[in-house]
Amino acid sequence: MKSIYKNFLILCLLGAFACTSDFDEINRLPGSITADESSARYFLTNVQFELYGPNRFPYWRGPLIHGDRFAGYFTFGYNGSWWNDGLGYTYNGGYTDATYGWLEGYLRNLDNFLDATETGGEFENANMYAVGLIMKGLYFSKFTDIFGEMPYSETGDNDILSPKFDTQLEIYQGVITELDEAMSIIGAQTVTGDGVEDMGDNDLFYSGDLQKWKKLANTLKLKMGMRAMGAPGAGFANGAVTEAMSNPLMEMTDEDAMLIKDEVISQWGSAAYGDIWHNFGGLGSKWHVGETLISALRDNDDPRLSIYAKPAAGGSITLRNPVDPDEVKSYDLMLSTLDDAGVVYNTSVSGDEVTVSFAADQYYIGQPTRLNGVAYDFAGWDMFSTPSDIVINPKNGGPIAPELILSSADAFLLRALAVVEGVGSGDANTFYQSGISRSMEAWGVSGDAITEFLTNSPMGTLSGTVDEMREKVNTQRWIASYTNGFEGWAIVRKTGYPAGLAAGVSDADIFSMGDTNGAYPQRMRYGNSVRDRNGTNLTEALGRQGADDMGVTLWFAK
């Protein structure tokens, strides 16, 4: 998508003026954009891709090391990895600061876009301002669900150098109010304006289609209402859900909010998984797909399995012969994982080595999550499944799955969940099956395979007790969020599903207990930058929220 690169170059040209509201200065640069070509549309591109496709530095340290692994989608800790799978579960200041700094620093460009498009702004355009409000909602819902309380109501005010921290309750209410404002502004309009006032191709999500933006806003409202439901003081949640379900939501895959990967821009402009998988070189920086996800797909004949992952390479895998009790336990864990996957294998011992052999490229086997340094030696690289090519392809090396932001699949599954919880109307099974279908369609599953799954898989129909239906819906939401790790992690924290993942780990002989003593991580710690610049307000927030620890449960998950 070369337009991203083109727009990024334009933004570099304008970057010197990004921190001021005096965009007229642009017109005094010889040969630069003329007055009648000036538009806030050129600033939207940056606002979109920096939130979902940042450069490789935060992309690796944030979405991959933390989000995707906390969600159980990916694992490190195999024999040959640079780390055991405790990375991230034990606090690392550098990786945490990179994640927090990326999201904290993003706000500047968003604020500039809102300032430019608001009434009286340099590029006043009410419809683009509405789009900015929706981006603001996506941003703050993501940021607060990762870290907790943060500055919201006082951000964007240049006169306030140390903005107060708002509670998550206040942030959720504020975002929903601003989403309502955005939808009201858009109304029945379809474009942001004519000529240069039309966002068009500079809009990386919807090419300027305002009605799709409106459905995105309403679907985000539904998601936040459902996530807030049951949290302390969240009396607004039921009303938000009811309102959202009575208005148009995302229903078709062409309404999914996706960021198509740019194959021209440098990894230092906007990264993809393939920039990490291929560009570091060697085995150390790669990863496997987690056991919980592979098992959920494989054991229910889910056709997404072969699209999400590859079969384990298999063959003959030589390991150190276990001697100590914790080594024996680690080795036995790997064999039991093979057993659970239905693998037919042989083992042979020769001196201080043991060889595990099974058919190559035949079995889908997920690696257990959070393996420690002892288990590391017995998790052979060829023993487990890796992500599919569409997930990890290098740029210009084949198709690359887009960044998933919010989808029609989740919109339908949220509706199913609302009916199950008694706050929505309609047929829960119809919503449920539509959500599964949309997820599969988005990943290229054929219509016949979708019908086969819905007809014959135990996960294809929503039935059972309320708890059983909750488990099915939320597990499907988690599966549908694959590669959007921060969202998948939030689903697990809120719902407790998949239950095995949410339970954490307890055996310190083979698993990395981390800073949470084995419990499932509930948040990331704040970055040191906010502690240095806004420490007084942070301390006040921690007094309400709890210590700055990964095990502290956030408001929405209580």
Secondary structure, 3 states (H helix, E strand, C coil): CHHHHHHHHHHHHHHHHCCCCCHHHHHHCCCCCCHHHCCCHHHHHHHHHHHHCCCHHHHHHHHHHHHHHHCCCEECCCCCCCCCCCECCECCHHHHHHHHHHHHHHHHHHHHHHHHHCCCCCCCCHHHHHHHHHHHHHHHHHHHHHHCCECCCCCCCCCCCCCCCECHHHHHHHHHHHHHHHHHHHCCCCCCCCHHHCCHHHCCCCCCCHHHHHHHHHHHHHHHHHHHCCCCCCCCHHHHHHHHHCCCCCCCHHHCEEECCCCCCCCCCCCCHHHHHHHCCCCCCCCEEEHHHHHHHHCCCCCCHHHHECCCCCEEEEEECCCCHHHHHHHHHHHHHHHHCCCCEEEEEECCEEEEEECCCCCCCCECCCECHHHHCCCCHHHCCCECHHHHCCCCCCCCCCEEEECHHHHHHHHHHHHHCCCCCCCHHHHHHHHHHHHHHHCCCCHHHHHHHHHHCCCCCCCCCHHHHHHHHHHHHHHHCCCCHHHHHHHHHHHCCCHHHHCCCCCCCCECCHHHCCCCCCCCCCCHHHHHHCHHHHHHHHHHHCCCCCCCCCHHHC
